[in-house]
């Protein structure tokens, strides 16, 4: 399981609206390529870019930029994030 769950926060909602990005909590050993393939497979969207970081709790976050206007907001609506 590469993708654990989508992150819901004030920052994530702002990124959806401004930058067409979603934030997911992922496995620590997941690579950017793994994350990109899994997001495209699970949700049927095209991924432009993946950036990762590890937070203070030791969780790995993936910032996923989607291709297509409003693609992130459409996916967030399907996932009941917004």
Buried (B, 14 or more C-beta within 10 A) or exposed (E): EBBBEBBBEEEBBEBBEEEBBBBBBBBEEBEBEBBBBBBBEEBEBEBBEBEBEEEEEEBBBBBBBBEEEEBBBBBBEEBEBE
